[in-house]
Amino acid sequence: MIRAFLGLDLPPALRGALQVQQFLLPLPRKVEPETLHLTLVFLGDCPESALDIAHEGFETLRAQSFPLSLQGLGLFGKDKPRAAWAGVAPSPDLLHLQTKVETIARRAGCPIETRKFVPHITLGRFPPPPPPDAMRLERAVAMGQGFRSDPWEVTELTLWQSHLSAKGSHYQVLARYPLTPRPPA
């Protein structure tokens, strides 16, 4: 079994902008900057044979590159926040691509979660903080709603293996899948 996911790696300038947001938020625990990414489909603990089939499907995927940008901040966990994130500006291209790769992974036999795709980049994961700290965090996230990134061109997908440890997850690149360049306008 290999714990894996397919997603988008981020350009250095975007990582820098996200690090600023991490600094501005009173996060109990931040995601390491080098591991920031956008997950398209979490493959879970996937049998190697299914992962091989998914890999072949991702290799034959035909999709064009597209621009993407970030917009706003948020929290997962409602009354007991457990993760802070940067949102993604609406992108039909991203949603279409995500549907395609999820279909490939399901057909390959990977144990895909059934929850709705909410495109985001996780900035911090933590146990729910005590109420005063949670209120400070919620206020800071509300103040960060104006966060916007410059657009970047999504030119490839990345398949990572996720290694869990007490210090958090460590990711290893298994494969990269280039997208077809967009024709000039």
Beta strands, then each sheet from edge to edge (+ up, - down):
strand 1: 2-8
strand 2: 38-46
strand 3: 66-68
strand 4: 70-76
strand 5: 83-88
strand 6: 120-125
strand 7: 152-154
strand 8: 156-165
strand 9: 168-178
sheet 1: 2+ 1- 8+ 9-
sheet 2: 3+ 7-
sheet 3: 4+ 5- 6+
end
